[in-house]
Amino acid sequence: MRKIWILGLVGVLALFLAGCGGSSGPDLVVFEQLSDQAVDADIAYTGVGSPTIFPASSTQTIQIGVDAGGTEYRGFLDFPIGGLPSSADVRLAYIDVFVGSVPFGASVPVLVELVDFQPPVLVGSDFFRSPPDPFLPPVQGIPIFTFLYDDTVPPRPVVRIEVTSLVQRALQRLQPDFQVRLLLDPNPLAVVPAIVTLDDGGAGTAPLLHVEYL
């Protein structure tokens, strides 16, 4: 169950989880944060000219993939993490999303990358962005995550994307925001026309970052 305290447009939850019966170890702290819809967007690129930004504040969605005309959409999510100590020993982190659409019968492989754009305002060139990083290769990704058509069938399940290593790296880099870019699997053999849409509107189905740490 998603447990969210909403402050204005942003929800943050911090609570202590009691240890298992008889455990003498320290309790995990839970941090939860809705994505910042004012920053979230998808960026589309046709292959010529400049990429186009579609803000989630206008569309209420994030698009990822390639359409039938060959235009590629890359999604960007921004989670402020000022309430998460930079010294946190992160044991688990994931993003919960609700999938609005996947082509019938399709499975869409998506790469989830850690990025950093500051100030947190997207520009078209972030479609290609590979920021310098003193601790990492230019972009850190997790293994390919696959969205399925069944993710869209009511009652829609929460789709959970594990991002523990990415949150750890964001804290190591002292990023004020945890920011990810979602794009279709770059393996040319995997690229087929397919668009995934994620909800990015009301708090009940907005992307949520969940972190457990010591």
ZAGU-736974 format. One record per residue: x, y, z of N, C-alpha, C, CB in turn. Coordinates in steps of 0.1 Angstrom, whole numbers, padded with zeros to 4 digits, always signed. Glycine has a CB too. Layout:
<sites>
XYZXYZXYZXYZ
...
</sites>
This chain:
<sites>
+0008-0012+0000+0000+0000+0000+0009+0012+0000-0010+0000+0012
+0005+0022-0008+0013+0034-0008+0008+0043+0003+0011+0042-0022
+0018+0047+0012+0015+0056+0023+0021+0070+0020+0021+0050+0036
+0013+0080+0019+0018+0093+0014+0012+0104+0023+0014+0095-0001
+0021+0112+0027+0017+0125+0033+0018+0135+0022+0025+0129+0046
+0008+0143+0020+0009+0153+0009+0010+0167+0015-0004+0152+0000
+0021+0174+0011+0023+0187+0015+0023+0196+0003+0037+0189+0023
+0012+0203+0000+0010+0210-0013+0010+0199-0024+0022+0220-0015
+0019+0201-0033+0019+0191-0044+0029+0180-0042+0023+0199-0057
+0036+0180-0031+0046+0170-0029+0043+0162-0016+0060+0177-0027
+0045+0149-0017+0042+0140-0006+0055+0135+0000+0033+0129-0009
+0057+0135+0013+0069+0130+0019+0064+0122+0031+0079+0141+0023
+0070+0110+0032+0067+0102+0044+0080+0097+0050+0058+0090+0041
+0081+0100+0063+0093+0094+0070+0088+0087+0083+0104+0106+0074
+0091+0075+0084+0086+0067+0096+0096+0056+0099+0072+0061+0093
+0095+0051+0111+0104+0041+0115+0097+0027+0115+0110+0043+0130
+0103+0017+0109+0098+0004+0109+0103-0004+0120+0101-0003+0095
+0094-0010+0128+0098-0018+0139+0106-0030+0134+0086-0022+0148
+0116-0034+0141+0124-0046+0137+0116-0058+0139+0137-0047+0144
+0120-0069+0133+0113-0082+0134+0114-0086+0149+0118-0093+0125
+0104-0095+0153+0104-0099+0167+0117-0104+0172+0094-0109+0169
+0122-0097+0183+0134-0102+0189+0147-0096+0183+0135-0116+0189
+0145-0088+0172+0157-0083+0165+0163-0071+0174+0154-0078+0151
+0176-0071+0175+0183-0061+0183+0190-0051+0173+0193-0067+0192
+0188-0053+0160+0194-0044+0150+0187-0030+0150+0195-0050+0137
+0193-0020+0143+0187-0007+0142+0175-0008+0133+0197+0003+0137
+0166+0001+0135+0154+0002+0127+0157+0009+0114+0142+0009+0134
+0150+0004+0103+0151+0011+0091+0142+0024+0091+0147+0002+0079
+0147+0034+0084+0139+0046+0082+0134+0046+0068+0147+0059+0085
+0121+0050+0066+0115+0050+0053+0113+0064+0048+0102+0042+0053
+0117+0067+0037+0115+0080+0030+0107+0078+0018+0129+0087+0027
+0096+0086+0016+0088+0085+0004+0086+0099-0002+0075+0078+0006
+0087+0100-0015+0086+0113-0022+0079+0111-0036+0100+0119-0023
+0068+0119-0038+0062+0119-0051+0072+0127-0061+0049+0126-0050
+0071+0123-0073+0079+0131-0083+0073+0145-0084+0078+0123-0097
+0082+0154-0089+0078+0168-0090+0072+0170-0104+0091+0177-0088
+0059+0170-0105+0053+0171-0118+0057+0184-0126+0038+0171-0117
+0060+0194-0119+0064+0207-0125+0078+0205-0133+0066+0218-0115
+0085+0195-0129+0098+0192-0136+0097+0180-0146+0109+0189-0126
+0089+0170-0142+0087+0158-0150+0083+0161-0165+0077+0148-0144
+0087+0154-0174+0084+0156-0188+0088+0144-0196+0090+0169-0193
+0083+0143-0209+0090+0135-0218+0095+0144-0230+0080+0124-0224
+0106+0139-0236+0112+0147-0247+0112+0138-0259+0127+0151-0243
+0107+0144-0270+0105+0137-0283+0115+0142-0293+0091+0138-0288
+0121+0132-0300+0130+0135-0311+0127+0128-0324+0145+0133-0306
+0125+0135-0335+0122+0129-0347+0134+0123-0355+0114+0138-0356
+0146+0128-0351+0158+0124-0358+0164+0136-0365+0155+0113-0367
+0156+0147-0367+0161+0159-0373+0156+0171-0364+0155+0160-0388
+0164+0182-0366+0160+0194-0358+0163+0192-0343+0146+0197-0360
+0155+0199-0335+0157+0199-0321+0146+0191-0314+0156+0213-0315
+0149+0184-0303+0139+0177-0295+0128+0186-0290+0146+0169-0284
+0117+0180-0287+0105+0188-0282+0101+0183-0268+0093+0187-0292
+0099+0192-0259+0096+0188-0245+0080+0189-0244+0102+0198-0235
+0075+0178-0237+0061+0177-0234+0060+0176-0218+0054+0165-0241
+0057+0188-0211+0057+0187-0197+0045+0179-0191+0055+0202-0192
+0048+0171-0181+0038+0163-0174+0027+0172-0168+0044+0154-0164
+0031+0184-0165+0021+0193-0159+0010+0197-0169+0027+0206-0154
+0013+0195-0182+0003+0197-0193-0004+0184-0197+0009+0204-0204
+0004+0173-0198-0001+0161-0204-0006+0151-0193+0009+0154-0212
-0002+0153-0181-0005+0143-0170+0000+0129-0172-0021+0142-0168
+0009+0128-0182+0015+0115-0185+0030+0117-0188+0008+0108-0196
+0037+0105-0188+0051+0104-0193+0051+0094-0204+0061+0101-0181
+0056+0097-0216+0057+0087-0227+0071+0082-0228+0052+0094-0240
+0072+0069-0232+0085+0063-0234+0084+0054-0246+0090+0055-0221
+0093+0054-0255+0093+0045-0266+0095+0052-0279+0081+0037-0266
+0091+0044-0290+0092+0049-0304+0078+0047-0310+0103+0042-0312
+0073+0058-0317+0060+0056-0323+0062+0051-0338+0053+0070-0324
+0051+0049-0344+0051+0043-0358+0058+0052-0368+0037+0040-0363
+0059+0065-0365+0066+0074-0374+0081+0075-0371+0060+0087-0373
+0086+0068-0361+0100+0068-0358+0104+0078-0348+0107+0070-0370
+0095+0086-0343+0098+0096-0332+0100+0089-0319+0087+0106-0331
+0111+0092-0313+0115+0085-0300+0111+0095-0288+0129+0081-0299
+0105+0089-0278+0102+0096-0266+0110+0091-0254+0086+0095-0263
+0116+0100-0246+0123+0096-0234+0117+0103-0223+0138+0100-0236
+0114+0096-0212+0107+0101-0200+0117+0105-0190+0097+0092-0195
+0114+0116-0183+0122+0121-0172+0114+0123-0159+0129+0135-0176
+0119+0118-0148+0112+0119-0135+0122+0126-0125+0107+0106-0130
+0117+0135-0117+0125+0142-0108+0119+0141-0094+0125+0158-0111
+0127+0136-0084+0123+0134-0071+0132+0142-0061+0123+0119-0067
+0127+0153-0055+0135+0160-0046+0139+0151-0034+0128+0173-0040
+0152+0151-0030+0156+0142-0019+0163+0150-0009+0165+0131-0025
+0160+0163-0007+0166+0171+0004+0163+0165+0017+0161+0185+0003
+0152+0157+0019+0149+0152+0032+0156+0138+0035+0135+0150+0033
+0164+0134+0025+0172+0121+0027+0186+0125+0030+0171+0113+0014
+0191+0120+0042+0205+0124+0045+0215+0119+0035+0209+0118+0059
+0225+0127+0032+0235+0122+0022+0243+0111+0027+0245+0134+0019
+0244+0109+0041+0251+0098+0047+0242+0085+0048+0256+0102+0060
+0230+0086+0043+0221+0074+0045+0227+0062+0039+0207+0077+0039
+0226+0051+0047+0230+0038+0042+0217+0031+0036+0236+0029+0054
+0216+0033+0022+0204+0029+0016+0204+0014+0014+0202+0036+0002
+0194+0007+0019+0192-0007+0018+0183-0012+0007+0188-0013+0031
+0173-0003+0004+0163-0006-0007+0157+0007-0012+0152-0016-0002
+0156+0008-0025+0149+0019-0031+0142+0014-0044+0159+0030-0035
+0130+0019-0046+0122+0016-0058+0113+0028-0061+0114+0003-0056
+0109+0028-0074+0099+0037-0079+0086+0030-0082+0104+0045-0091
+0075+0034-0076+0062+0029-0080+0055+0037-0091+0053+0028-0067
+0051+0031-0101+0044+0038-0112+0031+0031-0115+0053+0040-0124
+0022+0038-0122+0010+0032-0127+0011+0034-0142-0003+0038-0122
+0009+0023-0150+0010+0023-0164-0003+0026-0171+0016+0010-0170
-0003+0037-0179-0016+0041-0186-0018+0033-0198-0015+0055-0189
-0008+0030-0206-0010+0022-0218+0003+0015-0223-0015+0031-0229
+0001+0003-0229+0011-0004-0235+0004-0011-0247+0018-0016-0226
+0010-0011-0259+0004-0017-0271-0001-0032-0267+0013-0018-0283
-0013-0035-0273-0019-0048-0270-0009-0059-0273-0032-0050-0278
-0007-0068-0263+0001-0080-0265+0016-0077-0264-0002-0086-0277
+0020-0064-0262+0034-0061-0263+0041-0062-0249+0036-0047-0268
+0054-0064-0250+0063-0062-0238+0074-0052-0243+0069-0076-0233
+0075-0041-0235+0084-0030-0239+0096-0029-0230+0076-0017-0240
+0108-0032-0235+0120-0031-0226+0125-0017-0225+0131-0040-0232
+0127-0013-0213+0130+0001-0210+0143+0001-0202+0119+0008-0203
+0152+0011-0205+0164+0013-0197+0161+0025-0187+0176+0016-0206
+0165+0023-0175+0163+0034-0165+0177+0039-0161+0155+0028-0152
+0179+0052-0163+0192+0058-0161+0192+0069-0151+0198+0063-0175
+0203+0069-0143+0205+0081-0134+0210+0092-0142+0214+0077-0122
+0204+0104-0141+0209+0116-0147+0209+0127-0137+0200+0120-0160
+0214+0139-0141+0215+0150-0132+0214+0163-0140+0228+0150-0124
+0203+0170-0139+0201+0183-0146+0198+0193-0136+0191+0182-0158
+0207+0203-0134+0205+0213-0124+0208+0227-0131+0214+0211-0112
+0199+0237-0128+0187+0236-0120+0177+0226-0126+0181+0250-0118
+0168+0221-0118+0159+0211-0123+0149+0216-0133+0152+0204-0111
+0154+0220-0144+0145+0225-0155+0150+0218-0168+0146+0241-0157
+0142+0210-0174+0146+0203-0186+0148+0212-0198+0136+0192-0189
+0158+0209-0207+0160+0215-0220+0160+0204-0230+0173+0224-0220
+0157+0207-0242+0156+0197-0253+0168+0188-0254+0154+0203-0266
+0180+0193-0252+0193+0186-0253+0194+0175-0242+0205+0195-0253
+0186+0176-0232+0187+0165-0221+0183+0152-0227+0178+0169-0209
+0176+0152-0239+0173+0139-0246+0186+0131-0248+0166+0142-0259
+0197+0138-0251+0210+0132-0254+0220+0132-0242+0216+0138-0266
+0216+0139-0231+0226+0143-0221+0233+0131-0215+0218+0150-0210
+0247+0133-0214+0255+0124-0207+0264+0132-0198+0264+0115-0217
+0259+0135-0185+0266+0145-0177+0279+0139-0172+0257+0148-0165
+0289+0148-0170+0302+0143-0163+0299+0139-0149+0313+0154-0164
+0307+0129-0144+0304+0124-0131+0317+0120-0125+0294+0113-0131
+0321+0125-0113+0334+0121-0108+0334+0107-0102+0338+0130-0097
+0322+0101-0100+0322+0088-0093+0317+0077-0103+0312+0088-0082
+0312+0080-0114+0305+0070-0123+0309+0072-0137+0290+0071-0121
+0306+0062-0145+0305+0064-0160+0295+0075-0162+0301+0051-0168
+0295+0082-0174+0286+0093-0176+0271+0091-0172+0286+0097-0191
+0266+0079-0175+0252+0075-0171+0252+0062-0165+0243+0076-0183
+0246+0060-0153+0245+0048-0146+0231+0042-0149+0248+0049-0131
+0230+0030-0154+0217+0024-0156+0215+0011-0148+0215+0021-0171
+0202+0007-0147+0199-0006-0141+0196-0015-0152+0187-0004-0130
+0196-0028-0149+0192-0038-0160+0179-0034-0166+0192-0052-0154
+0177-0039-0178+0165-0036-0186+0152-0039-0178+0165-0043-0199
+0143-0030-0177+0130-0032-0171+0119-0033-0182+0127-0021-0160
+0110-0043-0181+0101-0045-0191+0086-0042-0186+0101-0060-0196
+0080-0033-0194+0066-0030-0191+0057-0040-0200+0062-0016-0195
+0046-0045-0194+0038-0055-0201+0024-0049-0203+0037-0067-0192
+0017-0054-0213+0003-0050-0215-0006-0053-0203-0003-0058-0227
-0003-0064-0196-0011-0067-0184-0010-0056-0173-0006-0081-0178
+0000-0048-0173+0002-0037-0164-0010-0027-0165+0015-0030-0165
-0017-0027-0176-0027-0017-0179-0041-0022-0176-0026-0012-0193
-0042-0035-0173-0055-0041-0172-0061-0038-0158-0055-0056-0174
-0073-0032-0157-0080-0029-0144-0083-0041-0136-0093-0021-0147
-0081-0040-0123-0076-0029-0116-0061-0029-0117-0079-0030-0101
-0056-0018-0122-0041-0017-0126-0032-0019-0114-0038-0003-0132
-0023-0028-0115-0013-0030-0104-0003-0019-0103-0006-0044-0105
+0003-0017-0091+0014-0008-0090+0026-0016-0097+0018-0005-0075
+0033-0009-0105+0045-0014-0112+0057-0009-0104+0046-0011-0127
+0066-0018-0099+0077-0014-0091+0090-0015-0098+0077-0022-0078
+0098-0005-0099+0111-0005-0105+0122-0003-0094+0112+0007-0116
+0130-0013-0092+0140-0012-0082+0152-0004-0087+0145-0027-0079
+0155+0006-0078+0166+0016-0082+0176+0018-0070+0159+0030-0086
+0178+0008-0062+0187+0010-0050+0200+0015-0054+0188-0003-0043
+0207+0010-0064+0220+0014-0067+0220+0028-0073+0226+0005-0078
+0210+0032-0079+0209+0046-0085+0207+0056-0074+0198+0047-0095
+0199+0053-0064+0198+0063-0053+0211+0064-0045+0186+0058-0043
+0217+0052-0043+0230+0053-0036+0240+0062-0043+0236+0039-0035
+0240+0061-0057+0250+0069-0065+0246+0084-0064+0250+0064-0079
+0233+0087-0064+0228+0101-0064+0232+0107-0051+0213+0101-0065
+0231+0100-0040+0236+0105-0027+0251+0107-0027+0231+0096-0015
+0258+0098-0033+0272+0099-0033+0277+0111-0041+0279+0086-0040
+0269+0115-0051+0271+0127-0059+0266+0139-0053+0266+0125-0073
+0259+0138-0041+0253+0149-0034+0243+0157-0043+0264+0159-0030
+0235+0149-0051+0225+0155-0060+0213+0159-0051+0220+0144-0070
+0208+0171-0053+0196+0176-0045+0184+0169-0049+0195+0191-0046
+0184+0163-0061+0172+0156-0067+0177+0143-0072+0165+0164-0078
+0168+0133-0070+0170+0120-0077+0163+0120-0090+0165+0108-0068
+0170+0120-0101+0165+0122-0114+0168+0110-0123+0170+0135-0121
+0158+0105-0130+0160+0093-0139+0155+0096-0153+0153+0081-0133
+0161+0090-0163+0156+0091-0176+0152+0077-0181+0168+0097-0186
+0141+0075-0186+0136+0062-0191+0135+0062-0206+0122+0059-0184
+0141+0053-0212+0141+0052-0227+0141+0038-0232+0154+0059-0232
+0136+0036-0244+0135+0023-0249+0149+0016-0250+0129+0023-0263
+0149+0003-0248+0161-0005-0248+0169+0000-0261+0158-0020-0248
+0182+0005-0259+0189+0009-0270+0195-0002-0279+0201+0017-0266
+0193-0014-0276+0197-0025-0285+0188-0025-0297+0195-0039-0277
+0195-0023-0309+0187-0021-0321+0178-0033-0324+0196-0019-0333
+0181-0045-0320+0173-0057-0322+0160-0056-0314+0181-0069-0319
+0160-0048-0303+0149-0047-0294+0139-0036-0298+0153-0046-0280
+0143-0027-0307+0135-0015-0310+0124-0019-0320+0144-0004-0316
+0112-0018-0315+0100-0019-0323+0091-0008-0319+0093-0033-0320
+0082-0003-0329+0073+0008-0326+0064+0004-0314+0065+0011-0338
+0066+0011-0303+0058+0009-0291+0060+0020-0282+0063-0005-0284
+0048+0025-0276+0048+0036-0267+0042+0032-0254+0041+0049-0273
+0049+0034-0243+0044+0032-0229+0040+0046-0224+0054+0024-0220
+0029+0047-0217+0026+0059-0210+0024+0056-0195+0012+0066-0216
+0030+0065-0187+0029+0064-0173+0020+0075-0167+0043+0064-0166
+0012+0072-0157+0005+0083-0151+0014+0093-0144-0005+0077-0140
+0011+0106-0145+0019+0116-0138+0009+0128-0135+0031+0121-0146
-0002+0124-0128-0012+0135-0125-0015+0135-0110-0024+0132-0133
-0026+0129-0107-0031+0130-0093-0022+0122-0084-0045+0124-0092
-0021+0126-0071-0012+0119-0061-0014+0104-0060-0014+0126-0048
-0027+0100-0062-0030+0086-0060-0022+0077-0070-0044+0084-0062
-0019+0082-0082-0012+0073-0092+0001+0080-0097-0021+0070-0104
+0005+0090-0091+0018+0097-0095+0030+0088-0092+0019+0111-0088
+0041+0090-0099+0053+0082-0096+0058+0085-0081+0064+0085-0105
+0061+0074-0074+0065+0076-0060+0079+0069-0058+0055+0070-0051
+0088+0076-0052+0101+0071-0048+0100+0066-0033+0112+0081-0050
+0104+0054-0031+0104+0048-0018+0118+0043-0014+0094+0035-0017
+0124+0048-0003+0137+0045+0001+0137+0040+0015+0147+0057+0000
+0144+0029+0018+0146+0024+0032+0161+0025+0035+0141+0009+0033
+0164+0031+0046+0178+0033+0049+0181+0033+0064+0183+0046+0044
+0194+0031+0068+0198+0032+0082+0205+0046+0084+0208+0021+0085
</sites>
